[in-house]
């Protein structure tokens, strides 16, 4: 667990990495530092290497939520992540009673590339907290039309980034504004 401190934090955000990276990846470090500059304490961690099912990943995320709440009990707690990390965040929000204020997804993996029939959204209606989906218009894990339909059904906010793929650059301000808005 690594903490990126903010001078006067107004919220804490747990940012989980995607399947192809770790918490020390360039993308993760950049977003954590940029969000911290905007008044959000950011917590990152690494999932266990075993990824045969989502259960060990969910268990690891819940443990980080518990540790974060013990350490920083006085700010609202938002969770989310990059791709798989966001999916796991949504699963724990749907399956566990946790004091989470919001969820932010950087490139939610709605389905595997070129396999739109293998949707990963059945649990999302069970998430009670507000959700923000930040998504590139060229992301192979979900088309803009699929993401618009999903967010409309969920009553969630979607911000599309033109000509961007799954790596998604430049979404810091939108994420920070959503986390900090009360």
C-alpha positions, 0 to 999 in steps of 0.5 A: 500500500502506497499513499500519495499525500495531498497538502489538505486532503478533502477526500481519499481515493483508492486507485487500483491498477489494471491487469497488464501493470502494477501500482508502480507503472508510469500511468498509475504513478502519474494519475496518483500524483496528479490527483494528489496535487488536486487535493485527493489523498491517493492510495495504490496497491498491487493485486495478488499475481493469481488471477484465475478468478476475481475472488482473490482480487476482490479480497485484496481490494476489500483489505485495502479499503479496510486499511485505508478506512482505519488509517484515514477515517475522516475523509470521504472514500472513493474507489476505482481503478484502471480497467480491471482495477475498476472492475474489481472496485465495482464488484466489491461495491456491489457485493459488500457493505462498505462506506464508499462515496463514489467510484471512478473507472478509467477505461472500464472493461465492459467486454474483452476486445472483439467479444461484445457478447461477453459483457462484464456489467451484470453486477453494476446495477447493484452498485448504489454509489455514484459512478463515473466512467472515463472512456476513450472513443477508440477503447476496444473494451467498449464502444462509445455507443455501448458505454452511453447505453450502459451509463444511461441505464445506470444513471451514471456519468460518462466522459468520452475522450476523443481518439483515445484508446484504453490507455486513456490520457488526460482524465485527471481533472474530470476524475478529481472534480467527481471525487471532490464534488459533494 
